[in-house]
Protein backbone atom coordinates (compact mmCIF):
# COMPACT_ATOMS: atom_id res chain seq x y z
CA UNK A 1 0.00 0.00 0.00
CA UNK A 2 2.83 2.37 0.84
CA UNK A 3 4.41 1.81 -2.57
CA UNK A 4 1.20 2.82 -4.31
CA UNK A 5 0.94 6.04 -2.35
CA UNK A 6 4.61 7.02 -2.78
CA UNK A 7 5.08 5.85 -6.37
CA UNK A 8 5.30 8.01 -9.50
CA UNK A 9 2.34 8.46 -11.79
CA UNK A 10 2.28 7.37 -15.40
CA UNK A 11 2.05 10.97 -16.61
CA UNK A 12 5.30 11.78 -14.78
CA UNK A 13 7.14 9.03 -16.65
CA UNK A 14 5.50 10.03 -19.94
CA UNK A 15 6.57 13.68 -19.55
CA UNK A 16 10.08 12.57 -18.61
CA UNK A 17 10.29 10.40 -21.74
CA UNK A 18 9.13 13.29 -23.94
CA UNK A 19 11.83 15.54 -22.44
CA UNK A 20 14.44 12.90 -23.26
CA UNK A 21 13.32 12.74 -26.89
CA UNK A 22 10.43 10.31 -27.20
CA UNK A 23 8.83 10.51 -30.65
CA UNK A 24 5.32 9.27 -31.30
CA UNK A 25 4.13 8.10 -34.71
CA UNK A 26 0.38 8.40 -35.33
CA UNK A 27 -1.17 5.16 -36.62
CA UNK A 28 -4.79 4.34 -37.36
CA UNK A 29 -6.27 1.08 -36.13
CA UNK A 30 -9.57 -0.37 -37.27
CA UNK A 31 -11.69 -2.00 -34.57
CA UNK A 32 -14.95 -3.92 -35.06
CA UNK A 33 -17.61 -3.26 -32.45
CA UNK A 34 -20.53 -5.66 -32.12
CA UNK A 35 -23.80 -4.60 -30.52
CA UNK A 36 -26.84 -6.74 -29.80
CA UNK A 37 -30.30 -5.21 -29.89
CA UNK A 38 -33.43 -6.87 -28.63
CA UNK A 39 -36.59 -5.79 -30.44
CA UNK A 40 -39.89 -7.63 -29.81
CA UNK A 41 -38.06 -10.70 -28.49
CA UNK A 42 -35.74 -10.96 -31.49
CA UNK A 43 -31.99 -10.42 -31.15
CA UNK A 44 -30.13 -8.63 -33.89
CA UNK A 45 -26.39 -8.20 -34.07
CA UNK A 46 -24.92 -5.00 -35.48
CA UNK A 47 -21.26 -4.77 -36.39
CA UNK A 48 -19.54 -1.42 -36.89
CA UNK A 49 -16.01 -0.59 -37.97
CA UNK A 50 -14.38 2.25 -36.03
CA UNK A 51 -10.99 3.80 -36.81
CA UNK A 52 -9.00 4.99 -33.80
CA UNK A 53 -5.80 6.98 -33.83
CA UNK A 54 -3.24 5.28 -31.62
CA UNK A 55 0.12 7.00 -31.23
CA UNK A 56 2.90 4.44 -31.01
CA UNK A 57 6.43 5.27 -29.93
CA UNK A 58 9.28 5.07 -32.40
CA UNK A 59 11.70 2.75 -30.67
CA UNK A 60 15.37 3.52 -31.22
CA UNK A 61 18.32 1.76 -29.72
CA UNK A 62 20.64 3.46 -27.29
CA UNK A 63 23.52 3.25 -29.78
CA UNK A 64 21.55 4.96 -32.56
CA UNK A 65 20.62 7.85 -30.25
CA UNK A 66 24.24 8.26 -29.16
CA UNK A 67 25.39 8.24 -32.77
CA UNK A 68 22.82 10.90 -33.74
CA UNK A 69 23.82 13.09 -30.81
CA UNK A 70 27.51 12.77 -31.65
CA UNK A 71 26.86 13.58 -35.30
CA UNK A 72 24.89 16.68 -34.31
CA UNK A 73 27.65 17.88 -31.97
CA UNK A 74 30.29 17.34 -34.66
CA UNK A 75 28.30 19.30 -37.24
CA UNK A 76 27.81 22.07 -34.70
CA UNK A 77 31.57 22.23 -34.12
CA UNK A 78 32.16 22.49 -37.88
CA UNK A 79 29.73 25.39 -38.24
CA UNK A 80 31.24 27.17 -35.24
CA UNK A 81 34.68 26.92 -36.81
CA UNK A 82 33.40 28.09 -40.20
CA UNK A 83 31.60 31.13 -38.84
CA UNK A 84 33.77 31.94 -35.82
CA UNK A 85 34.96 35.27 -37.29
CA UNK A 86 31.48 36.48 -38.13
CA UNK A 87 30.22 35.37 -34.70
CA UNK A 88 32.98 37.32 -32.96
CA UNK A 89 32.21 40.41 -35.02
CA UNK A 90 28.50 40.10 -34.28
CA UNK A 91 29.17 39.76 -30.55
CA UNK A 92 31.47 42.79 -30.55
CA UNK A 93 28.98 44.99 -32.39
CA UNK A 94 26.09 43.88 -30.17
CA UNK A 95 28.13 44.67 -27.05
CA UNK A 96 28.96 48.17 -28.30
CA UNK A 97 25.30 48.78 -29.16
CA UNK A 98 24.28 47.64 -25.69
CA UNK A 99 26.80 50.03 -24.11
CA UNK A 100 25.49 52.93 -26.21
CA UNK A 101 21.89 52.11 -25.24
CA UNK A 102 22.84 51.97 -21.56
CA UNK A 103 24.58 55.34 -21.81
CA UNK A 104 21.55 56.92 -23.50
CA UNK A 105 19.21 55.45 -20.91
CA UNK A 106 21.48 56.71 -18.12
CA UNK A 107 21.33 60.29 -19.38
CA UNK A 108 17.54 60.09 -19.62
CA UNK A 109 17.33 58.78 -16.06
CA UNK A 110 19.57 61.54 -14.71
CA UNK A 111 17.50 64.18 -16.50
CA UNK A 112 14.32 62.82 -14.96
CA UNK A 113 15.90 62.79 -11.50
CA UNK A 114 17.04 66.39 -11.89
CA UNK A 115 13.57 67.48 -12.99
CA UNK A 116 12.04 65.76 -9.98
CA UNK A 117 14.49 67.47 -7.62
CA UNK A 118 13.77 70.90 -9.07
CA UNK A 119 10.01 70.61 -8.84
CA UNK A 120 9.78 69.68 -5.13
CA UNK A 121 11.72 72.52 -3.45
CA UNK A 122 8.54 74.39 -2.48
CA UNK A 123 7.14 71.29 -0.78
CA UNK A 124 10.11 71.13 1.59
CA UNK A 125 9.72 74.83 2.33
CA UNK A 126 6.07 74.36 3.33
CA UNK A 127 6.92 71.32 5.50
CA UNK A 128 9.61 73.37 7.29
CA UNK A 129 7.21 76.23 8.09
CA UNK A 130 4.53 73.88 9.38
CA UNK A 131 7.00 71.99 11.59
CA UNK A 132 8.40 75.22 13.07
CA UNK A 133 4.87 76.47 13.83
CA UNK A 134 3.91 73.16 15.50
CA UNK A 135 7.06 73.10 17.66
CA UNK A 136 6.48 76.71 18.82
CA UNK A 137 2.93 75.87 19.92
CA UNK A 138 4.10 72.69 21.62
CA UNK A 139 6.85 74.48 23.54
CA UNK A 140 4.46 77.23 24.72
CA UNK A 141 1.99 74.68 26.09
CA UNK A 142 4.68 72.58 27.76
CA UNK A 143 4.76 73.14 31.50
CA UNK A 144 7.83 72.21 33.47
CA UNK A 145 7.42 71.32 37.14
GIFENZI-V529341 format. One record per backbone hydrogen bond with DSSP energy under -0.5 kcal/mol. NH is the residue of the N-H (numbers start at 1). CO is the residue of the C=O. E is the energy in kcal/mol with one decimal. If there is no record, write none. Layout:
# GIFENZI-V529341
nh=NH co=CO e=E
nh=NH co=CO e=E
This chain:
# GIFENZI-V529341
nh=5 co=1 e=-1.7
nh=6 co=2 e=-2.1
nh=7 co=3 e=-1.2
nh=13 co=9 e=-1.4
nh=14 co=10 e=-2.3
nh=15 co=11 e=-2.7
nh=16 co=12 e=-2.1
nh=17 co=13 e=-2.1
nh=18 co=14 e=-2.1
nh=19 co=15 e=-2.0
nh=20 co=16 e=-1.5
nh=21 co=18 e=-1.1
nh=22 co=17 e=-1.8
nh=25 co=56 e=-3.2
nh=26 co=24 e=-0.5
nh=27 co=54 e=-1.1
nh=29 co=52 e=-2.9
nh=31 co=29 e=-0.5
nh=31 co=50 e=-3.2
nh=33 co=31 e=-0.5
nh=33 co=48 e=-3.1
nh=35 co=46 e=-3.0
nh=37 co=44 e=-2.8
nh=39 co=37 e=-0.6
nh=39 co=42 e=-2.6
nh=42 co=39 e=-1.9
nh=44 co=37 e=-2.6
nh=46 co=35 e=-3.3
nh=48 co=33 e=-2.7
nh=50 co=31 e=-3.1
nh=50 co=48 e=-0.5
nh=52 co=29 e=-2.9
nh=54 co=27 e=-3.4
nh=54 co=52 e=-0.6
nh=55 co=53 e=-0.5
nh=56 co=25 e=-2.4
nh=58 co=23 e=-2.7
nh=59 co=57 e=-0.8
nh=60 co=58 e=-0.5
nh=65 co=61 e=-1.9
nh=66 co=62 e=-2.1
nh=67 co=63 e=-2.2
nh=68 co=64 e=-2.5
nh=69 co=65 e=-2.5
nh=70 co=66 e=-2.4
nh=71 co=67 e=-2.5
nh=72 co=68 e=-2.3
nh=73 co=69 e=-2.3
nh=74 co=70 e=-2.4
nh=75 co=71 e=-2.2
nh=76 co=72 e=-2.1
nh=77 co=73 e=-2.1
nh=78 co=74 e=-2.0
nh=79 co=75 e=-2.1
nh=80 co=76 e=-2.2
nh=81 co=77 e=-2.2
nh=82 co=78 e=-2.3
nh=83 co=79 e=-2.4
nh=84 co=81 e=-0.8
nh=87 co=83 e=-2.2
nh=88 co=84 e=-2.3
nh=89 co=85 e=-2.4
nh=90 co=86 e=-2.3
nh=91 co=87 e=-2.4
nh=92 co=88 e=-2.5
nh=93 co=89 e=-2.5
nh=94 co=90 e=-2.2
nh=95 co=91 e=-2.1
nh=96 co=92 e=-2.1
nh=97 co=93 e=-2.2
nh=98 co=94 e=-2.2
nh=99 co=95 e=-2.1
nh=100 co=96 e=-2.2
nh=101 co=97 e=-2.4
nh=102 co=98 e=-2.3
nh=103 co=99 e=-2.3
nh=104 co=100 e=-2.5
nh=105 co=101 e=-2.5
nh=106 co=102 e=-2.3
nh=107 co=103 e=-2.0
nh=108 co=104 e=-1.8
nh=109 co=105 e=-2.3
nh=110 co=106 e=-2.5
nh=111 co=107 e=-2.1
nh=112 co=108 e=-2.1
nh=113 co=109 e=-2.3
nh=114 co=110 e=-2.3
nh=115 co=111 e=-2.2
nh=116 co=112 e=-2.2
nh=117 co=113 e=-2.1
nh=118 co=114 e=-2.1
nh=119 co=115 e=-1.6
nh=120 co=116 e=-0.7
nh=120 co=117 e=-0.6
nh=121 co=118 e=-0.8
nh=124 co=120 e=-1.3
nh=125 co=121 e=-1.5
nh=126 co=122 e=-2.1
nh=127 co=123 e=-2.3
nh=128 co=124 e=-2.2
nh=129 co=125 e=-2.0
nh=130 co=126 e=-2.3
nh=131 co=127 e=-2.4
nh=132 co=128 e=-2.3
nh=133 co=129 e=-2.2
nh=134 co=130 e=-2.4
nh=135 co=131 e=-2.3
nh=136 co=132 e=-2.0
nh=137 co=133 e=-1.9
nh=138 co=134 e=-2.3
nh=139 co=135 e=-2.5
nh=140 co=136 e=-1.9
nh=141 co=137 e=-1.8
nh=142 co=138 e=-0.7
